[in-house]
Amino acid sequence: MKRILIGLIVAAALGAGGWFSFNLYVQHRATSEVEAAFERMRSGGGKASHGKVSFEFTTRTLTIEDIAIEPAQPQLANVRVAKVTAVGVRQPDEARFSADTIEASGVEVAFAANERMKLKATYKMPQISARDFSGPTRADTTPLSGSIIDMYRFMLAQYASVSATSITVPTLAVNVDAGSGNPGSGDYVYSGLSAENVKRGQIEAAKTERVTFTLDMPPPGKPAKMTGELSGLAISDFDATAVRIALDQQEPSDDNFHRIYRRISANSYAVTMGPGSRIQIDGFSLDDIAIRPSKFRLAEIIALMPADGAIPTPAQSRDILAKVAESFEGFQIGKAEIGKQTVETPQGTGRLNAIKYDPDRIALEGLDMPLPQGQLKMERFALKSFRAANLMRWAASLSTPGQPPSPDQMLGLFRVLEGAEIKGVVAPYKSARQFVTIDTLSLNWGQLVGSIPSKANLVVKMVAPTDPASPVHRPLIMAGVDKLAIDLDLGAAWTESSGAFALAPATIDLGNLAKAQARFALANVPRGVFTTDPAQAMSDAGRIEAGAIELSLRDSGAVDLVVAQFSRMQNVSRDAARGALVEMIRAQGEKLAASNRDAKTAADVLADFVSTSGQTLSLKLTPRGKVPVAQLMDVMKSEPTLALGQFRIEASTGL
């Protein structure tokens, strides 16, 4: 029995010794593998060191302390990590390893850039955690050119080689030093960072609970701080593939759009820029963000920027704008919306309910802002067929050093947009007690000939107060009219095949005064008149011929207003004033009778219109033959009667 017991003790001792020997072997093997990895980093000319390395076999837990890496390539970041613990470490092949969890503490990353402008950035993360992690056993040692674009491409390549079901960073502190007097220096603190389902350059979902920042405000003026906070930042379905292609200067031919974000959103954003100045945004979202690598060429834009943060010259600015415009052709957003915005200034508080963008238009909704005369309110302002690339290209065309923009360049705005619309405006007029109200102001254009539209439509519905300081408005005020209601609908179009130009209809409704409608046509209008060259326009305008003209005037107070004004001027009763006006009109008709019977008839109809309020006056002028507009205008200046004689005149009234 004693021998059996002694044998068991010896066997146990031998087993324990074997176990400890195996653990020492595993520990040595793990240390050797780690050291080999660090040696590969050093072989590239950089520095790489570590402290204690331990490996626990039963849980396959690898721990490395005091990691310090300084790459030979200065454009890459220096990295320091106090401790890394990987649990469930496995190596499916020589090129990759995986772990159930990885915990890193005391992480610090320092980056310095000297291309174009000096920039230093330090990232500090007290803790990083990853679950179900998989990555390469060795980093890419491909030489870099030294450009910041090259560095970004390198980082994206490394990022595309790892995967994890989740990565969390409770806190990230960033300090940026852009140099004295340059914008961008400051501190950022990110809280609650996390990413879900990271796989080979794609992220299913990522979020940051809160971002706070403090930035230095550069001169001019006294040094100041700008502080801000962003909450609830979330990203869905990020794909770095297209970004990598766009940054790769060897693959510029991909002309397809690739989505890089399905959605980016945030709950709120606030910025304080000084005492009494603050901006608050209640959330924003951008959907379906995509880029086209053949056009989205960031490296070419950066190459145009002046070195050391210098202000671009006018020529450089033009080139930069042109290149940015081209890049915007490679950038696409399905739709975007910025929520309620509040802007606080020492002069007052302004508010905007929303900014909305889709591929067809950009719109501002619910504006409420202070003006020196009072509060301005606007329900909606929209630009139709808005394209950022086209707008920037137009702006670039205006920037010719030493030369003012030409008329053709200014009119290029018509090629950028197709219309604008304003709705629901209430604005103070000279004082807070009088307001201009705009129900609708809409302008649309199209069918461009060069830079000039040959088709347009203008709609205006508004109410404006009469101004006692205006001589034109004084008769209205004396008649008790304190505001004008204007309802205007004006449409014009040119048809190239026939050479016809028509203004139909042109309608203006002056509320409680009158409603007028006009239609007129021009014939033989050549394409050449749609030009910014005055000489060519005048030459071709000589071929234009007058067409039919139709006028309609519905009286709803205008005749009584004219009679009242004439009554005051003549110091007679209103009935006497009306009678005198009628007689004056008929007398003028008698003078015209000898040369133009139609004019005499029209004068009689006008007299009838004035004699009875509330009627509708209709006039139609039809050319008796070909009537060149240029000659007609010359005759109108010297002999109006002869000019009217070239038209057949039809006139009538009715209630």
Protein Blocks (a to p, Z undefined) as FASTA:
>chain_A
ZZmmmmmmmmmmmmmmmmmmmmmmmmmmmmmmmmmmmmmmmmnopacddddddddfklop
acdehiadddfblkbccdddfbdcdehiacfbfkbccdfbdcdehiacddddfehiacdd
ddddfbacdehiacdfbdcfbdcehiaklmmmmmmmmmmmgccfbdcdfbacddddebgh
iahiacdddehiacehiaehiafbdcdfbdcdddddddedjddddddddehiacehiafk
lmmmmmmmklmmbcbdcdfbfbdcdfbdcddfbehiacddebiadehiaddfklmcfklm
mmmpcghhiacdfklmmmmmmmmmmmmmmgccfbdcddddddddfkbccddfbdcddfkb
ccdehiacddfkbccddfbdcdehiafklmmmmmmmmmcghiacdfklmmmmmmmpgbdc
dehiacdehiakbccddfbacdddehiehjacfbdcddddddddddfklmklmmmmmnop
abdcddddddddddfknopacdddddddehjlbccddddddehiafklmccbfklmmmmm
mmpccdddddddddehlmmmmmmmmmmmnopafklmmmmmmmmmmmmmmmmmmmomklmm
mmmmmmmmmmpghiacddddddfbdcdfklmmmmmmmmmmlmmmmpccdddddZZ
